[in-house]
């Protein structure tokens, strides 16, 4: 490898890693903002939160790599142009194609790695993220009993305390516990002057040790909830135990999530799509048979084999109707109308079911294509970024950042629109490549302009072009 190749690669790797980390951070902050209500107040350990953020970060890699490649390519070539290093290279007989060659090799390897990552590593990361997030969201918030407030986080109980000791945060004063665990209303109340709130070492139970209080209980029996005399018990010390199993992080088996299309590789998606298509064909066949079974009017009229085998069915039907009495004819019409209504309802239900099944299958197709499109986007956006940076000759964070955002937003908007259209079956599944089909010619055009030193963004050149080709007015004659 020549020194100039090392210089170019070194100038490219730095912005690539920096932009990649920045993109992951922005996407991670958006993820936290979306699920902040599910994470706050649940007493989660730092390890659980770190694990969730780690797996979430991995799922953002296919989205962060294209924008990192775009920004790094614009910034690298822009810095070369701004510092006149690009001019020096050209003066030394090195063309823009030769300058871009090591970057092309790096980006091609990056594209291949991106596909391998999206196909093999990302499904596992999505599985672990969904599993961890499900466990967190199904965990009850951490117990936080505040003075002078009613706490109902423990199922079947409502707890209120007048005051908490500020030093140990375990000693309580003025305790009132309403027991609704019997499911018959507020029939049991415990009041104590003082108490302690403790948790067992395994964290499965919370123990209330209460001192100097009363326990009031009203027995309710019978279908009409007939009340009996209330029982009052005075105690010097009483202990209540609460089950905290719902407050611990739930353990969920991986098989619970493995059927999702987001957690499959390309081969698994192929198998799933084939299975779903066969199932839909089977449902279509069953529906056709059901509709024909609804049409019983023919069986009501055709009572003999000769009539059923007649070629002139329309004439024979009219002839058969003429022979029927009014009551039989009314019954046949009523049965035919009922069959038609039932068939209409069946068609409506089948259409809804078919639309839902089709959307689900289309999501599998989208996931299949997306593993290729997001990976290939690294190469496509590089073809835009590298020549664009060499043309504008601006480095730093100004122009490269603005241009990267514009091009990536264009790619993202087109992809999002195509995705929604494919889900609704308004586009074929190959529509996921529309964004690539739009941006690839732009990249090829910019590459051709950059390699031929075309003044694409030179205002003076464009002014001369329009003056030369203006349709109205007289052109100035050369002196």
N, C-alpha and C positions, 0 to 999 in steps of 0.2 A: 504494500500500500504506500502510495506516495504521500509526501508531506502535505500537499495541497488537499488530498482526500481526507487526511486526518484533521486538517483545519476546518474543512467544510462540515465533517461529521461532528466534530466537537462544538462547532457553532450552532449546530442543529439540535443536538441532544439536550443541551441546557434549557432552551426555551420549551422543548417538548416536555421534559419532566416537570418544569415549573407550571406550564399551562395545564398539564394533565392533573397535577395535584390541586390546582386551583379549581378546575372543573369538577373534580370529585368532591371538593369541599363545598362548592355551591350546591350541587345536587344533594349532598348529605344534609345541608342546612334546610333545603326544601323538604326533605324526608322528615327531619325532626319537627319542622313547623307543622307538617301534616298530622303527625302522631304525638304531638306534645301533650295533648289531653289524656292520652292513654298511658303515658309514661310517668307523668308527674303524680306524686302522692301515693305511690304504690310500694315504697320502701325497697326499691330494687338495689341490688349491689352493683358496685362499679364493674365487676366482672360481667354481669348480665348485660349492662348497657354497652360495655365495650364490645362484647360478642355480637350484639345486634348491629351496632354501627359498623363493625368489621365486615359482616356478611352483606349489609346494605351497600357498603362501599364497593364490594366486589361486583354487585349487580349493576353498578353504574359505569363500570369499565368500558363496555361496548359503546356507550353513549359519549363518554369523555374522550376516548381515543381519537375519533375523527376531528373534533374541534381542536384538540391539542396538536394534531398533525397539521391542520390548516394554519393555526396561529404560528407554530414554530417555523413552517416553511415561508410564510410571509415575512416574519421577523428576521429570519436568517438571510434571505436574499435581499430584503430591504436594507439590512445593516451593511451588507457587502456593497450595495449601490450607494448608500449614503456616505460611506467612508471611502469611496472611490476604489475599493478593493476589486469590485466587479470590473471597473474600467481597466485596472492594472492587469487583471487576469486576461481580459480580452486583448489588451496590448501585447501580452506575452504569447498570444496565439491560442489561448484556451477559449473555446466557444461556450455559450450558455448550456448547450447540451452536455458538454464535458463536465461543466461545473455541477449540473444537476444529477449526473450519473451516480455518484455515491449516495446521494439522497434518495434516488429512485430505488436503489438496492435496499437501503434501510427501510423505506416505506413498504416495499414489496414483502420483506421479511415481517414487518410489523402487521401487514394485512393478513398474512398467513397465520401469525401468532394470534391475532384478534379472532380469527375464525375458530382456531383450536380452543381458545379460551371460551368463546361463546358457546361452543358445542359441547365441551367436556366439563369445564369448571363452573361456568355460570349456572347450569341447572342445579348443581349441588348447593351453590351459594343461595340461590333463590329458595330451595327447599329448607335450608337451615334458617334463613331469614323469616320465612313464613311460619315456620315451626316456633321460633323464639318469639315472634310478634304475637302469635296466637296464644302462647302460654302467658305472655305478659298481659294482654288485653282481657284474658279470662281470669286473671288474678284480681282479687278484691283489693281496694286501696289499703294502705297501711293504717293501722288503728291510730287515730289521733283524736283523743277525747279532750275537748276544750272546756274550760270552766263556763258555767251558765249557758251551755248549749246542749241540745239533745243530739246524741250520737246513735244512729241506727244502722251502722255498718255491719254489725253482727246480726245474722238472720234470726228473727224471733225475739229480739231484745231491743229495748231503747234505754240508753244510759244517760244520766245527767249528774254532774258533780258541781258543787258550788265553788270549790277552790282546789288548786293543785299546789303541792309543795314545790317551790321554785328551785330548791337545791337538788333533790333527787328525781323529781318528775314522776315518782311512783306513788307517793303518799297522797291520798285524796281525802277531801273533807266534804260532808254534806252529800252523801251518795244516794241516788234514787235509781232503782233498776225496775223497769217494766218488763214483765215476762209474758210474751205472746206466743211462746213455742207450742202451746196446746192447740192453737188455732181457734179459740173460742172468744177472742177479744182480750180486753185488758182486765184479767181476773186475778192477776198475781203481781204484787208490788212489794219490793224490798227496800227499806230505808235504813241507813246507817250513818252514825256521826263521823266515822273515820274508816279508812280502809287502805289496803295496799294492792297495787296492780303488778302482778308478776307474770313472767312467761317461762314455761318449762324449757330446759336446755335444748331439746330437739325442736322447739318452736312450734309444736303442734297444738299446744293448749295455752290459754291465758287463764290465770287464777286470780280471783278477787277474794282477798281476806278482809272481811268486814267486821267492825267492832261496835258494840253498843247500838243495837238497832231493833227494828221490828220487821216481821214478814207478814203481809196481809194476803189472804187467799180466799177467793169466793168460788165455791164449787158450782159448776154448771153441768147439768145432766139432762137427758131426754131430747126428743126431736125438736121441742120448742125452746130448748135452752132454759129450762126452769132453774132458777137460782136457789141455792140453799144458804143457810146462815154462813156469814163470813167467819173465817178463822184467823186469829191474830196470835203470832208467836213472838215473844221477846227473846232476844239472844244477846249473849256477851261476845260471842265470836261465831261467825258463819263463813263458810267458803263456797264459792261458786266457780265452776269450771266451764270455760267456753272453748268450743272446737275451732281451731284456726286453720284447718286444712284448706279452706277456700282462699286464705291469704297467702299461701305459699305458691311458688311458681309451679304450674301444672306441667306434668311430663306427658308429652304427646308422641305417639309412635310415628315414625317417618312415613309409614304406609298410608297414614291418614291424608297426606298431601301429594303422594307420588302420582296420582292420576291426572294432575294438572298439566296442561300443555306447556306451561312456562318452565317445567322441570324435566323436559325431555330433550334428548339430542336429536340429530337429524334422522337417524335410523328409527328411533322410537316414535318420532312424529310420523314417519312414513307408515309404520305399522298401525298407529292409531288412526290415521286418516283413512287407510284402506278398510279398517274395521268399521269406522263410522259411516263410510260410504255404503258398505254392504248392509249395515243396519238400516240406513235410510231407504235403500232399495227394497229391503224386506218390508218396511212399514208402508211403502208405496203400493206394493203388491197386495198386502193385507187390506189396505184402504179401498183399492179397486174392487176387490172381492166383496167387501162390505157394501159398497155402493150398489153393486149388481144384486146383492141379496135384498136390498131395500126395494128394488123394483119388482114388486109382487103382482102388479096389475096384469102382466102378461099371463102369469100362472092362473089368475082368477078367470081369465077369458078363455084361454086355450085349454080346453078340457079334453080334447081328443088328439091323437097323434097326427091324423090327417090334416087338421087345421094347423097344428104346430109346424108341420113340414111343408105347408103351402108356400109357394114362391111369391104369390101376390098377397103379401101380408096386410097391406093397407086395405085392400078390398075385402079380405076375409074379416078384418077387424070391424069394418063398417057393417058387414053382413051379420057378424056375431052380435054387435050392439043392437041392431034392428030387432033381433029375436028376443032380447032381454026385456023383462018387465021393469016398470019404473023403480020398484023397491030394490031389485038386484042391481040395476044401473046406478042408483044413488049410492048403494054400498060400495060398488066398484070405484066410483068417482071419489068417495070419501077416503077409501083405502089408498087410491092413487095420490090424492092430495096430501094425506098423512105421510106417505112414502117420500114425496117430493120435499116436504118440510123437513123430515128427518135427514134426507140426503143433503139439504142445504146446510143444516146445522153441522152435520158431519164434515162437510167440505170446509166450513168456517173453522171448526176445531182443528182439522188436519192442516189447514193453511197456517194457523198459528203455531202448531207443533213443528211443521216443516220449516217455518221461518226461524224458530228458535234453534232447531237442529242445524240448519244451514249456517246460522251465525256462529255456532259453536265449532263447526267444521272449518269455516273460514278463518277463525282465530288460530286454528292449528296450521293452516296454510300460511297465515301471516307470520307466525312464529318461525316456520320453516324458512321462508324467504328472508326474514329479518336477520337470521344468523349469517346470511351471505351479504345482504345489502349493507348492514352496519359495518361489516369488515371491509367490503369493497369501497365504502365511503371514505376510508382513510386514503386510498390511492386516488380517488376522484377529487377529493378536496385538496390533496397535495398538488395535483395537476393544475388546480386553480391558484393555490397559494404561492407556489414557487415562482411561476412566471409573473404573477401579479406583483410580488415583492420586487422582482428584478426590474419591472416596468416603472413602478411608482418611486422606487429608490428611497424609501422612507423606512427607517428602523424604529427602535424604541417600542413604546407601548401605545402610541397614538393611532396612527394609520393601521398598523397590523391588527390592533384590537377591534377597531371599528369595522374594518373589512371582514375580519373573522366572524364577528357577530352577524353582519349582514348576510354573508354567504351561508353560514350555518342556519340562520333563521329561515332562509329561503329553502334550504334542504329539509329542515324540520317541519315547516308549514306544509310543503308539498307531501311529505311522507305522512303527516297526520291526516290530511284531507283524503289521501289515497287509502289509508287504513280504514277510516270510517266508511268510505264508499265500498270497500271490499267487504266489510262486515255486513253491510246492508245489501250485498250482492249487486251493487250498481256498477262495479268494475270486476273484471276477472282477477284472480289471485296474483297474476303476474304484474298487476298494477303497483305492487310494492317497489318495482324498479323504475317507476315514473321519475322520481327525484334524481336517480342516477342518469336516466335518459335525458333529463333537462340539463344537469350540471356537467355531464361528460363532454358534450360539444363545446361548452363554454371553456372548460379546461383545455381542450385540444386547441381551440382558437387562441387562447392566451399563450399557450406554449409556442404555437407557431409565430405569434407576434413577438414574443420575447426572443426567440432564437433568430429572428430576422431583424432585430433592433427596430421594430416598428414603433413610431411615436404615438402610441395608442392614447395616452393621456396628456399629450402636448396640446395646449389650447391654441397655440399659434398654427400648428399643423391642421387642426380641425377648422380653424377660421379660413385658412387658405383653401381647404377642400370645399367648404360651402360657397366661398366666393367664386371658385372655379366652376362649380356645378349649379350655381343659382339659376332657377328657371325664369325669373323675371329681371328686367333691367338690362342695361347695356353693360357689356364687359369693357373694362378699360383697355385701350389699345396700348401695346408696349411702345415706349418712346424709341 
